[in-house]
């Protein structure tokens, strides 16, 4: 392997791990039955300009 392949492979795992963690958190909070967590996620969607209605 050359240096570029090694660098790409070493960066891929942390990036994928963070993406999985982030998407899991978004899914869990966005679909939570708890009114507080749902409202917090809903307010964040409005604050970032993401349409949710």
Phi and psi in radians as a Rosetta constraint file:
Dihedral C 1 N 2 CA 2 C 2 CIRCULARHARMONIC -1.664 0.35
Dihedral N 2 CA 2 C 2 N 3 CIRCULARHARMONIC 3.110 0.35
Dihedral C 2 N 3 CA 3 C 3 CIRCULARHARMONIC -1.118 0.35
Dihedral N 3 CA 3 C 3 N 4 CIRCULARHARMONIC -0.610 0.35
Dihedral C 3 N 4 CA 4 C 4 CIRCULARHARMONIC -1.167 0.35
Dihedral N 4 CA 4 C 4 N 5 CIRCULARHARMONIC -0.757 0.35
Dihedral C 4 N 5 CA 5 C 5 CIRCULARHARMONIC -1.119 0.35
Dihedral N 5 CA 5 C 5 N 6 CIRCULARHARMONIC -0.713 0.35
Dihedral C 5 N 6 CA 6 C 6 CIRCULARHARMONIC -1.133 0.35
Dihedral N 6 CA 6 C 6 N 7 CIRCULARHARMONIC -0.757 0.35
Dihedral C 6 N 7 CA 7 C 7 CIRCULARHARMONIC -1.137 0.35
Dihedral N 7 CA 7 C 7 N 8 CIRCULARHARMONIC -0.743 0.35
Dihedral C 7 N 8 CA 8 C 8 CIRCULARHARMONIC -1.107 0.35
Dihedral N 8 CA 8 C 8 N 9 CIRCULARHARMONIC -0.769 0.35
Dihedral C 8 N 9 CA 9 C 9 CIRCULARHARMONIC -1.168 0.35
Dihedral N 9 CA 9 C 9 N 10 CIRCULARHARMONIC -0.632 0.35
Dihedral C 9 N 10 CA 10 C 10 CIRCULARHARMONIC -1.281 0.35
Dihedral N 10 CA 10 C 10 N 11 CIRCULARHARMONIC -0.402 0.35
Dihedral C 10 N 11 CA 11 C 11 CIRCULARHARMONIC -1.591 0.35
Dihedral N 11 CA 11 C 11 N 12 CIRCULARHARMONIC -0.346 0.35
Dihedral C 11 N 12 CA 12 C 12 CIRCULARHARMONIC -1.183 0.35
Dihedral N 12 CA 12 C 12 N 13 CIRCULARHARMONIC -0.778 0.35
Dihedral C 12 N 13 CA 13 C 13 CIRCULARHARMONIC -1.064 0.35
Dihedral N 13 CA 13 C 13 N 14 CIRCULARHARMONIC -0.869 0.35
Dihedral C 13 N 14 CA 14 C 14 CIRCULARHARMONIC -1.120 0.35
Dihedral N 14 CA 14 C 14 N 15 CIRCULARHARMONIC -0.634 0.35
Dihedral C 14 N 15 CA 15 C 15 CIRCULARHARMONIC -1.150 0.35
Dihedral N 15 CA 15 C 15 N 16 CIRCULARHARMONIC -0.792 0.35
Dihedral C 15 N 16 CA 16 C 16 CIRCULARHARMONIC -1.138 0.35
Dihedral N 16 CA 16 C 16 N 17 CIRCULARHARMONIC -0.685 0.35
Dihedral C 16 N 17 CA 17 C 17 CIRCULARHARMONIC -1.096 0.35
Dihedral N 17 CA 17 C 17 N 18 CIRCULARHARMONIC -0.771 0.35
Dihedral C 17 N 18 CA 18 C 18 CIRCULARHARMONIC -1.149 0.35
Dihedral N 18 CA 18 C 18 N 19 CIRCULARHARMONIC -0.650 0.35
Dihedral C 18 N 19 CA 19 C 19 CIRCULARHARMONIC -1.123 0.35
Dihedral N 19 CA 19 C 19 N 20 CIRCULARHARMONIC -0.752 0.35
Dihedral C 19 N 20 CA 20 C 20 CIRCULARHARMONIC -1.133 0.35
Dihedral N 20 CA 20 C 20 N 21 CIRCULARHARMONIC -0.785 0.35
Dihedral C 20 N 21 CA 21 C 21 CIRCULARHARMONIC -1.090 0.35
Dihedral N 21 CA 21 C 21 N 22 CIRCULARHARMONIC -0.792 0.35
Dihedral C 21 N 22 CA 22 C 22 CIRCULARHARMONIC -1.098 0.35
Dihedral N 22 CA 22 C 22 N 23 CIRCULARHARMONIC -0.784 0.35
Dihedral C 22 N 23 CA 23 C 23 CIRCULARHARMONIC -1.176 0.35
Dihedral N 23 CA 23 C 23 N 24 CIRCULARHARMONIC -0.624 0.35
Dihedral C 23 N 24 CA 24 C 24 CIRCULARHARMONIC -1.127 0.35
Dihedral N 24 CA 24 C 24 N 25 CIRCULARHARMONIC -0.776 0.35
Dihedral C 24 N 25 CA 25 C 25 CIRCULARHARMONIC -1.112 0.35
Dihedral N 25 CA 25 C 25 N 26 CIRCULARHARMONIC -0.762 0.35
Dihedral C 25 N 26 CA 26 C 26 CIRCULARHARMONIC -1.068 0.35
Dihedral N 26 CA 26 C 26 N 27 CIRCULARHARMONIC -0.781 0.35
Dihedral C 26 N 27 CA 27 C 27 CIRCULARHARMONIC -1.121 0.35
Dihedral N 27 CA 27 C 27 N 28 CIRCULARHARMONIC -0.802 0.35
Dihedral C 27 N 28 CA 28 C 28 CIRCULARHARMONIC -1.133 0.35
Dihedral N 28 CA 28 C 28 N 29 CIRCULARHARMONIC -0.794 0.35
Dihedral C 28 N 29 CA 29 C 29 CIRCULARHARMONIC -1.308 0.35
Dihedral N 29 CA 29 C 29 N 30 CIRCULARHARMONIC -0.684 0.35
Dihedral C 29 N 30 CA 30 C 30 CIRCULARHARMONIC -1.155 0.35
Dihedral N 30 CA 30 C 30 N 31 CIRCULARHARMONIC -0.513 0.35
Dihedral C 30 N 31 CA 31 C 31 CIRCULARHARMONIC -1.901 0.35
Dihedral N 31 CA 31 C 31 N 32 CIRCULARHARMONIC 0.264 0.35
Dihedral C 31 N 32 CA 32 C 32 CIRCULARHARMONIC -1.203 0.35
Dihedral N 32 CA 32 C 32 N 33 CIRCULARHARMONIC 2.572 0.35
Dihedral C 32 N 33 CA 33 C 33 CIRCULARHARMONIC -1.413 0.35
Dihedral N 33 CA 33 C 33 N 34 CIRCULARHARMONIC -0.360 0.35
Dihedral C 33 N 34 CA 34 C 34 CIRCULARHARMONIC -1.170 0.35
Dihedral N 34 CA 34 C 34 N 35 CIRCULARHARMONIC 2.203 0.35
Dihedral C 34 N 35 CA 35 C 35 CIRCULARHARMONIC -1.085 0.35
Dihedral N 35 CA 35 C 35 N 36 CIRCULARHARMONIC -0.642 0.35
Dihedral C 35 N 36 CA 36 C 36 CIRCULARHARMONIC -1.130 0.35
Dihedral N 36 CA 36 C 36 N 37 CIRCULARHARMONIC -0.842 0.35
Dihedral C 36 N 37 CA 37 C 37 CIRCULARHARMONIC -1.173 0.35
Dihedral N 37 CA 37 C 37 N 38 CIRCULARHARMONIC -0.698 0.35
Dihedral C 37 N 38 CA 38 C 38 CIRCULARHARMONIC -1.114 0.35
Dihedral N 38 CA 38 C 38 N 39 CIRCULARHARMONIC -0.782 0.35
Dihedral C 38 N 39 CA 39 C 39 CIRCULARHARMONIC -1.113 0.35
Dihedral N 39 CA 39 C 39 N 40 CIRCULARHARMONIC -0.667 0.35
Dihedral C 39 N 40 CA 40 C 40 CIRCULARHARMONIC -1.112 0.35
Dihedral N 40 CA 40 C 40 N 41 CIRCULARHARMONIC -0.769 0.35
Dihedral C 40 N 41 CA 41 C 41 CIRCULARHARMONIC -1.152 0.35
Dihedral N 41 CA 41 C 41 N 42 CIRCULARHARMONIC -0.701 0.35
Dihedral C 41 N 42 CA 42 C 42 CIRCULARHARMONIC -1.105 0.35
Dihedral N 42 CA 42 C 42 N 43 CIRCULARHARMONIC -0.779 0.35
Dihedral C 42 N 43 CA 43 C 43 CIRCULARHARMONIC -1.126 0.35
Dihedral N 43 CA 43 C 43 N 44 CIRCULARHARMONIC -0.644 0.35
Dihedral C 43 N 44 CA 44 C 44 CIRCULARHARMONIC -1.165 0.35
Dihedral N 44 CA 44 C 44 N 45 CIRCULARHARMONIC -0.651 0.35
Dihedral C 44 N 45 CA 45 C 45 CIRCULARHARMONIC -1.093 0.35
Dihedral N 45 CA 45 C 45 N 46 CIRCULARHARMONIC -0.721 0.35
Dihedral C 45 N 46 CA 46 C 46 CIRCULARHARMONIC -1.169 0.35
Dihedral N 46 CA 46 C 46 N 47 CIRCULARHARMONIC -0.713 0.35
Dihedral C 46 N 47 CA 47 C 47 CIRCULARHARMONIC -1.119 0.35
Dihedral N 47 CA 47 C 47 N 48 CIRCULARHARMONIC -0.565 0.35
Dihedral C 47 N 48 CA 48 C 48 CIRCULARHARMONIC -1.586 0.35
Dihedral N 48 CA 48 C 48 N 49 CIRCULARHARMONIC 0.004 0.35
Dihedral C 48 N 49 CA 49 C 49 CIRCULARHARMONIC 1.418 0.35
Dihedral N 49 CA 49 C 49 N 50 CIRCULARHARMONIC 0.241 0.35
Dihedral C 49 N 50 CA 50 C 50 CIRCULARHARMONIC -1.466 0.35
Dihedral N 50 CA 50 C 50 N 51 CIRCULARHARMONIC 2.100 0.35
Dihedral C 50 N 51 CA 51 C 51 CIRCULARHARMONIC -1.215 0.35
Dihedral N 51 CA 51 C 51 N 52 CIRCULARHARMONIC 2.361 0.35
Dihedral C 51 N 52 CA 52 C 52 CIRCULARHARMONIC -2.295 0.35
Dihedral N 52 CA 52 C 52 N 53 CIRCULARHARMONIC 0.077 0.35
